[in-house]
Amino acid sequence: MTDSLILYPALYLLIPVAYLIGSIPFGLLIGKRMGIDLRASGSKNIGATNVLRTAGRIPALLTLLGDSLKGAIPLLIFRAVLGKTASGAELWEGVIGLTVVIGHVFPVFLSFKGGKGVATGFGVLAVYSPVPAAVVLLIWISIAALTRYSSLAAISAVLSLPFIYLLSGGSFAKISFGILLAILIVLKHKENIKKLINGTESRIGAKVP
């Protein structure tokens, strides 16, 4: 497919679908299966890190997988239906990717109070830009291993993304995507940033009541 995507009504349907997919609260659903309400436990976040603290490794792994897959699926649908060679495909993939992350961060099913978008953002990135995704993952792993702060690792990794695109000659669409994703995720970590500064941030694996 080589013509402009703006003429395809399926594209405009995919944007709200991406938001709804992003809104699926895997962590909350998995926690409830184990008798835990994540919104009242630990850090009260519905992401994999809080699942790890409150429910253990297997539920956390399932949450991580679910949140990552829901980031990847809308972009895979886009490519299956509309292709990736049409004019403006990178821009629209970026829009769809940001939309699914927004769905996770502001889910309609939870009164717009969701997670922080890290795993879902990585799922998007793994399809959108596999090589930068690998670099971002390496940065996250390195900082998490050194500090055991998931929040610091996530903030550092996502802030590196626009620079990775710049250094690798990424398009304007991809650089813009990187900047907007970084802003969204860093803003969702503002409480974690305060705790990091105050020395009260919980480390990976630490049990929180």
C-alpha positions as CSV (number, residue, x, y, z in Angstrom):
1,M,0.0,0.0,0.0
2,T,1.7,3.2,-1.2
3,D,-1.1,5.9,-1.1
4,S,-1.9,8.2,1.8
5,L,-3.4,6.7,4.9
6,I,-5.6,9.7,5.5
7,L,-8.2,8.2,3.0
8,Y,-8.7,5.0,5.0
9,P,-11.6,5.1,7.5
10,A,-10.2,2.0,9.3
11,L,-7.4,4.2,10.5
12,Y,-9.8,6.4,12.5
13,L,-11.5,3.4,13.9
14,L,-8.2,2.0,15.1
15,I,-7.4,5.0,17.2
16,P,-10.3,4.5,19.7
17,V,-9.6,0.8,19.6
18,A,-6.0,1.4,20.6
19,Y,-7.2,3.5,23.5
20,L,-9.6,0.8,24.7
21,I,-6.9,-1.8,24.4
22,G,-4.6,0.4,26.4
23,S,-7.3,0.8,29.1
24,I,-7.4,-2.9,29.9
25,P,-6.0,-3.1,33.5
26,F,-4.1,-6.4,33.4
27,G,-2.4,-5.8,36.8
28,L,-5.7,-5.0,38.5
29,L,-7.4,-8.0,37.0
30,I,-4.5,-10.3,37.9
31,G,-4.4,-8.9,41.4
32,K,-8.1,-9.4,41.9
33,R,-7.7,-13.1,40.9
34,M,-5.3,-13.3,43.9
35,G,-7.6,-11.4,46.2
36,I,-5.5,-8.2,46.1
37,D,-6.8,-4.8,45.2
38,L,-3.7,-3.0,43.8
39,R,-5.3,0.4,44.2
40,A,-5.3,-0.2,48.0
41,S,-2.0,-2.1,48.3
42,G,1.7,-1.2,48.2
43,S,2.3,1.9,46.0
44,K,-1.4,1.7,44.9
45,N,-0.2,1.5,41.3
46,I,-1.6,-1.1,38.8
47,G,1.7,-1.8,37.1
48,A,4.0,-4.8,37.3
49,T,6.3,-3.3,39.9
50,N,3.5,-3.0,42.5
51,V,2.3,-6.5,41.5
52,L,5.7,-7.8,42.3
53,R,5.7,-6.1,45.7
54,T,2.3,-7.3,46.7
55,A,1.6,-10.5,44.8
56,G,4.9,-12.1,43.7
57,R,7.0,-12.8,40.6
58,I,4.6,-14.9,38.5
59,P,1.7,-12.4,38.7
60,A,4.1,-9.6,38.1
61,L,5.5,-11.4,35.0
62,L,2.0,-11.9,33.7
63,T,1.2,-8.3,34.2
64,L,4.3,-7.2,32.5
65,L,3.5,-9.5,29.5
66,G,-0.1,-8.3,29.3
67,D,0.8,-4.6,29.5
68,S,3.6,-5.0,26.9
69,L,1.4,-6.9,24.5
70,K,-1.4,-4.4,24.6
71,G,1.2,-1.8,23.5
72,A,2.3,-3.9,20.6
73,I,-1.1,-5.2,19.4
74,P,-2.6,-2.0,18.0
75,L,0.6,-1.4,15.9
76,L,0.5,-4.9,14.6
77,I,-3.1,-4.5,13.7
78,F,-2.2,-1.3,11.9
79,R,0.5,-3.0,9.8
80,A,-1.7,-6.0,9.1
81,V,-4.6,-3.9,7.9
82,L,-3.0,-0.8,6.4
83,G,0.7,-1.7,5.9
84,K,3.8,0.3,6.9
85,T,4.9,1.7,3.6
86,A,2.0,4.2,3.0
87,S,2.7,7.9,3.1
88,G,2.7,9.1,6.7
89,A,2.8,5.5,8.2
90,E,5.4,6.4,10.7
91,L,3.4,9.4,11.9
92,W,0.2,7.4,12.3
93,E,2.0,4.6,14.0
94,G,3.3,7.1,16.5
95,V,-0.1,8.5,17.1
96,I,-1.6,5.0,17.6
97,G,1.3,4.1,19.9
98,L,0.8,7.2,22.1
99,T,-2.9,6.6,22.1
100,V,-2.5,3.1,23.6
101,V,-0.1,4.4,26.2
102,I,-2.6,7.1,27.1
103,G,-5.2,4.4,27.4
104,H,-3.1,2.7,30.0
105,V,-2.3,5.9,31.9
106,F,-5.8,7.2,31.8
107,P,-8.1,4.2,31.4
108,V,-11.7,4.7,30.9
109,F,-12.5,1.6,32.9
110,L,-10.8,2.9,36.1
111,S,-12.1,6.5,36.1
112,F,-9.0,7.6,34.1
113,K,-6.6,6.6,37.0
114,G,-4.2,4.0,35.5
115,G,-0.5,3.0,35.5
116,K,2.6,4.8,34.5
117,G,2.9,3.5,30.9
118,V,6.4,2.0,31.0
119,A,5.6,-1.6,30.0
120,T,2.9,-0.5,27.5
121,G,5.3,2.1,26.1
122,F,8.0,-0.5,25.6
123,G,5.5,-2.8,23.8
124,V,4.7,0.0,21.4
125,L,8.4,0.7,20.9
126,A,9.3,-2.9,20.3
127,V,7.1,-2.8,17.2
128,Y,7.6,0.8,16.2
129,S,11.4,0.9,16.6
130,P,13.0,-2.4,17.6
131,V,16.6,-1.3,17.7
132,P,16.0,1.8,19.9
133,A,13.7,-0.4,22.0
134,A,16.6,-2.8,22.6
135,V,18.9,0.2,23.6
136,V,16.2,1.5,26.0
137,L,15.7,-1.9,27.5
138,L,19.5,-2.2,28.1
139,I,19.5,1.2,29.8
140,W,16.6,0.2,32.0
141,I,18.2,-3.1,33.0
142,S,21.6,-1.5,33.7
143,I,20.1,1.2,36.0
144,A,17.7,-1.1,37.7
145,A,20.5,-3.6,38.4
146,L,22.8,-0.8,39.8
147,T,20.2,1.0,41.9
148,R,17.2,-1.4,42.3
149,Y,14.9,1.6,41.6
150,S,12.4,0.7,38.9
151,S,11.2,4.3,38.7
152,L,14.7,5.7,38.2
153,A,15.4,3.1,35.6
154,A,12.2,3.9,33.7
155,I,12.7,7.7,33.8
156,S,16.3,7.4,32.6
157,A,15.4,4.9,29.8
158,V,12.5,6.9,28.5
159,L,14.5,10.2,28.6
160,S,17.2,8.6,26.5
161,L,14.7,7.7,23.7
162,P,14.6,11.1,21.9
163,F,18.4,11.3,21.9
164,I,18.7,7.7,20.6
165,Y,16.4,8.8,17.7
166,L,18.5,11.9,17.1
167,L,21.8,10.1,17.1
168,S,20.5,7.3,14.8
169,G,19.0,9.7,12.3
170,G,15.4,9.1,13.2
171,S,12.6,10.9,11.4
172,F,10.8,13.9,12.7
173,A,7.8,11.6,13.5
174,K,9.9,9.3,15.5
175,I,11.8,12.0,17.4
176,S,8.4,13.7,18.2
177,F,7.0,10.3,19.4
178,G,10.1,9.9,21.6
179,I,9.7,13.3,23.2
180,L,6.0,13.0,23.8
181,L,6.3,9.5,25.3
182,A,9.1,10.7,27.6
183,I,7.0,13.7,28.8
184,L,4.0,11.5,29.5
185,I,5.9,8.8,31.4
186,V,8.1,11.3,33.4
187,L,5.0,13.3,34.4
188,K,3.4,10.0,35.7
189,H,6.5,9.5,37.8
190,K,6.4,12.9,39.5
191,E,5.6,11.3,42.9
192,N,8.4,8.8,42.4
193,I,10.8,11.6,41.6
194,K,9.9,13.3,44.9
195,K,10.5,10.0,46.8
196,L,13.8,9.5,45.0
197,I,14.9,13.0,46.1
198,N,13.7,12.4,49.7
199,G,15.2,8.9,49.8
200,T,11.9,7.2,50.5
201,E,11.4,5.4,47.1
202,S,10.9,1.6,47.4
203,R,13.4,-0.6,45.7
204,I,12.6,-3.5,43.3
205,G,11.4,-6.5,45.2
206,A,10.9,-4.7,48.5
207,K,7.7,-5.7,50.2
208,V,5.3,-2.9,50.8
209,P,2.2,-3.3,53.1
